[in-house]
Amino acid sequence: MKKGRPTIADVARAAGVSVGTVSHFLNETVPVKAETAERIQGAIQKLAYRPSVFARSLPMLSAKTVHAREGNPRLLVVGHICLDYLCRVPVLPHRDDRIAAEHIDKALGGPAANLAVAAASVGAPYELQIDLATSIGDDGDSEWALAELLARNVNVLPIRRPIKNRLPRAMVIIEANGSRTIIHETFELSEIDLTENMDIGPANVRSCLHIEGFHYERMVPSIARFHAAGWKVSLHTAGLPAGSRTPTAFSALIRQVDLTFINDEAFREIFDIRTPLATMIDEADRILKRIKARGDVVLTLGEFGAVVFKKSGGAPIEVPALPVTRVDATGAGDAFAGIFLSLWLHDKSLVDAARYAAIGASLTTTAEGAQGRSANAYEIETLLPSVEVKAAV
């Protein structure tokens, strides 16, 4: 049987190194010893390995990321890139119905990509070095996604290719009232730890590894490894497996993560809370103080804003959302987390981070697509008077 084109894993085996080391060599993201580089280059030549879409993107990536961002805090996001097809309809059709959409457009999506783009869009004075460790195919859509992320100041670390060698796809059906229904293909990355083969050196700037909930259980061993290197670790519970959605498992999670983002629906489900919002916040405060989390926990409330529960205790920080006309709420939680992280990594207060994030996330809902409307720091600052902290801190 004829073999397919050599992969990055084939190069790694031939050179006697990890896939992560080959990726660093190809992307020039981490220095590789001269002897190791020679072995990798020899394996590439022997196997006639062609990185394809990766290779065509590397000159742009290195020119765009190395010098301009030196010294800024670093954010390494691990997770999915997805190709979204945005479909707007008056109302979601019933079974066996046929309906004409106003339009069907292609857009870049995926929780990790949404978060990375939102963090990058904040810009000065809260610029970050942002790397997205993900799986990229060898098709035209993958090349398009790389170019889109590069244009948004997100450096892509293509750790592996998906099984189908293309981006996963999703249909986002948006109704006139802003509600949306998402149908997506299975995310294959949840079966592996994308950072397992990364050579993590000591953090010489404030650095954070951000994990999607999809990958949490696979990446538990890596959390300690990043902490040992001086990194912070944050996590968004979107996609958190059922095994981690119990009071005991979730308590263990927040005892090892420095910053956790969770929406109110997930928190209610985990701790079986069925009371109104105000009572629910009080109950969440009691639960988290009893658990004694390692870091801060951010509870997002959609159109009602967010609440930050501080690891040091004290009153929760309640921040309302910005009043807007909602067009599409897809990715608003991802945007909130990304903007919050951009300020948090610059050591700004939790109040500032929450206010910026609440405004930026609200603005994303005023356009279609998870990345259709990004907010920068200057724009957010002009709207700060509209979002004030409710509780004394």
GIJOMO-V840233 format. One record per backbone hydrogen bond with DSSP energy under -1.0 kcal/mol. NH is the residue of the N-H (numbers start at 1). CO is the residue of the C=O. If there is no record, write none. Layout:
# GIJOMO-V840233
nh: <NH:NH>
co: <CO:CO>
This chain:
# GIJOMO-V840233
nh: <11:12:13:14:15:16:17:22:23:24:25:26:27:28:37:38:39:40:41:42:43:44:45:46:47:49:54:56:57:58:61:62:63:64:65:66:70:72:74:75:76:77:78:79:82:83:84:85:86:87:88:89:97:102:105:107:109:113:114:115:116:117:118:119:120:121:126:129:131:132:133:134:136:138:143:144:145:146:147:148:149:150:151:153:154:155:157:159:159:160:165:170:171:172:173:174:175:176:178:181:183:185:191:192:196:198:200:203:208:209:210:211:212:213:215:219:223:225:226:227:228:230:231:232:234:235:236:237:240:244:245:250:251:252:253:254:256:258:259:260:261:262:264:267:268:269:270:271:273:280:281:282:283:284:285:286:287:288:289:290:291:292:294:296:297:298:299:300:301:304:305:306:307:308:309:313:317:319:327:328:329:332:335:336:337:338:339:340:341:342:343:344:345:347:348:353:354:355:356:357:358:359:360:361:362:363:364:366:367:372:377:380:381:382:383:384:386:387:390>
co: <7:8:9:10:11:12:12:18:19:20:21:22:23:24:33:34:35:36:37:38:39:40:41:42:43:44:51:52:53:54:57:58:59:60:61:62:67:69:206:129:208:131:210:133:109:168:107:170:105:172:103:174:94:88:86:84:82:80:110:111:112:113:114:115:116:117:123:73:75:155:77:157:160:165:139:140:141:142:143:144:145:146:147:150:149:130:132:134:157:134:162:83:183:85:181:87:179:90:175:173:171:169:188:189:193:195:198:229:74:232:76:234:78:236:212:215:219:221:222:223:224:227:226:207:209:259:211:261:237:241:242:246:247:248:249:250:253:233:233:296:235:298:300:263:264:265:266:267:268:276:277:278:279:280:281:282:283:284:285:286:287:288:254:258:309:260:307:262:305:301:302:319:299:317:297:310:308:306:365:365:178:329:331:332:333:334:335:336:337:338:339:340:341:344:343:349:350:351:352:353:354:355:356:357:358:359:360:363:364:369:122:376:377:378:380:381:383:384:318>
